[in-house]
Amino acid sequence: MIQETITRPQESPSTTVTGHGPLNSAHSGASGQTTDLRMRRSRRHTYTANLDPELNVTSADPDFYRQFGRTASDICGRSLYDLLHPSAPAVIGRHFTRLAERRCNRFVERMVGLNGENPFSGELIGIAVHQSTDRLAGIVVMVQPDEEATDPASDESLGHRKPILSKLDALVLEGVASGASTVQLAARLYLSRQGVEYHVGLMLRKLKAPNRAALVARAHSMGMLTVGHWPPRVLPEFVK
């Protein structure tokens, strides 16, 4: 077995990842694709892990384990999806499929990670690593948590819950979090499509989110949505 090492972006004193996986290949094959991406996110913490083609974690840097509140023995060998909100396969699965089919080399998507009972939002970056035979050798993933999600003093943290949504807003948010389309929500809630978009727009402004994926991630980071329950539900204390 060959031990391979990757060095994280220089945000702080360098930390290395050790384990068995295609990280050296990723460094040479994907470094050019990710240089600009890393520069744009240089002020954010980045935690790196190595996945096999079946999306099981084979190695990671120590901070990756800590971010999810687990040890290396807890995470290695487990699916990446075990570390993410149950909605993750519906949102992120198509990106991994595109990587495997060589329809793209990398992706960036909003995510909600699980650290015990405390979910956190952020971005997940996936980079494909292919063998010389064009077969997928593995995937390097980088998790970049939102800064606000790790600020315990924030007025919107889990310790400062207050009703901010109407009952109808809560139903719309639950639908968005479950992946329902505008047409599906309109039929389910007896609203027009414009009515659904109106309520979504209100919540985008209220939670300062640029799009639906960010809205769901933001709601999770604030503790508004149930964790480990599908479909997700807005907790009663956030409903007026």
N, C-alpha and C positions, 0 to 999 in steps of 0.2 A: 504494500500500500504506500502511496506517495503522499506526504504531507504538503499541503499547499497553503499559501498565505496571501491575503489581500490587505492592503493598508487603506484605512478610511480616509475621507477627505480631511484636510488639515483645518479643522475647526478648533481643535484643542490638541494637547500632546497626543501623538499618534498612538492608535490602538490597532492591533492586528487581529485577524480572524484566522484560526487554525482549524483544520478538519480535513475531511476527504470530500472533494468536490471540484467543480470546474472553475474555481475562482481565478486561477492564473489565466485561463483562457478568456475569462470575462474581462480581465484587466487589459489584455492585449486586443481582444476583438471588439470590446464595447467602450473602451476609454475615450475614443474619439467622439462617440455618440453622446457621451454623458458629461464631457468637460464643461460645455456651456450650461448644462442643467445643474451641475454642481456649483458653478460660480453663482448662478442666480439664487441658489439656496444656501449659500455659504454661511449665513447667519443662523441657520436652523440646525438643530441636532439631527444627525443622520445615523441610523442604526442598520447594519447590513447583515443579511443572512443568505445562505446558499440553499437552493432547493434542487431536488432531483426532478426528472421529467414528470413524476406523479405529484409534484408540489409538496413533497415531504421535506421537512427541514433536515439538512445534513450537517450544517455547521453555521455558526453565527458569532458575531463579536459579543463580548460580555454585556455591553450596554443593551444589546437587543434583548437578551434574556431578562435583564432588570426592567426594561420598559414594559414588558408583559407580566412582570411579577413572578417569574418562574426561573428555574435553574436549567442548565444545559441538559441534564438528564430528563427533565420534564418535557422539553421541547423537541430535542433531536429525535427524529424518527416519526414525529407527528405531522399531520397535515397543517399547512399554513392556515387553512380555514378554521382549525381548532382555536386559533388565536384571534379570530375576527368575529364580528357580529354575524348572526345567522343569515343576514341578508347578503353577505359578501359573495357567495357563489353566483347569485343572480346578477350582481353588478360587475364583479371582477372576473368571473369565469370566462366571459367572452374574450377578454383581453389575453388571458393565458392561452386560449384556443388559437387566437391569431398569432401569438408567438410561436406556438408549436407548428403551425402551418406555414410559417415564414411569411406571413402577410404583413408583419411589422417586426421591428427589431427591439422596440421598447415601448412602454406605455406609462402614463402617469394617471392615477385615479384617486379620488377621495376614498377614504376608508374609515372604519371605526374599529379600533382594537380593544381587546378585553384585558384588563388588569384586575383580576378578582372581580369585585362588584363595581369597580370604577372604570367605565369605558372612557376612551380618549379618541379624539378625532385627529386626522392628519392626512398625509398623502402617502400612497404606496407607489413606488417606481419599480417596474419589472424590466429586466434586460435579459434577452435570450442569449444562450451560449450554445453554438452549434459545433458539432464535430466536423472533420474534414469531409465526411460522407454526407454532410448536410442534415444528419439526424440531430435532434435536440439533445444536447448533453446535460443541460440543466438550466436553471434560471437564477440570476442574482436579483434579490429584492432589497430595496432600501426603504425604510420606514422613516418618515419625517413628521413627528407629532406637531400639531399646532401649539404654538407657545402658550396661547390662552388656556389650553386644556390642562396645562401643568401648573397653573398659577392658583394656589390655594386661597389667595387673598382676593380673587376676583369676586365682584358682586354677583356674578352669574354662576358661581361654582355650586357644587352639590349642597353646600351648607346654607345657601340663600335661595331656597325654593319659594316661588311666589306665583300666584295665578296670573298668567299673561296671555292665555289663549281662550277664545270663546269655544263653546262646545263644537260648533261647526268647524272652526279652525283646527281643533284637535282631530276631528274625523278626517279632514283633508290631509293633515300631517301624517296620520296613521296610514292613509292610503298611499301617499307619496313614499313613505318609508318602506312599504311593502312592495313597491315597484309598479303600482297601478298607473295607468296612463290617464291623461285628462279625460278622454272619452269614457273610460271605465269608471272614473270617479264621478263624472257627471251623471251617469246612469245609476250608480249606486246611491248617490246622495240627492238625487232629483234636482240637480242644478244644471244650468247651461254650461257649456265649455268655457264661456267668458266668465261665468260665476266662479268656476273652479280656479281659473287663472287669476282672478281678482284676489281670492283668498290666499293662493300661493304667493302672489306678489306682496300681500300684506305681511306674510310671515318672513319672506326674504328680507324685507326692509327691517322688520322688527328684530330679527336675529342676525342681521348684517351678513347675509349669505349671498353670494353671487349667482348661485344656481341651485337646482333641486338636490343634487348630490351633496353640495356643501350645506344645504339646509338640514338634511338628515344627519350629517356628521355633526353639525353644530348642536342640534337637538340632543344627540347622544352625549356630546361632551358636557352639556348642561344637566344631564341626568333626567331629561324630560321623557325619554322613551324606555320601555322595559328592556332588560337585557336577558338573553336566554329564553325569550318567549316569542313565538311566531304565530300570527303576524304581530308586529310591534304595537304596543298600546301607549298612549300618553298617560303619564301618572296623574291621578286626580288632583293633586296639589297644584298642578300647573294650569288647571282649567277654572275659569271664572264661574 
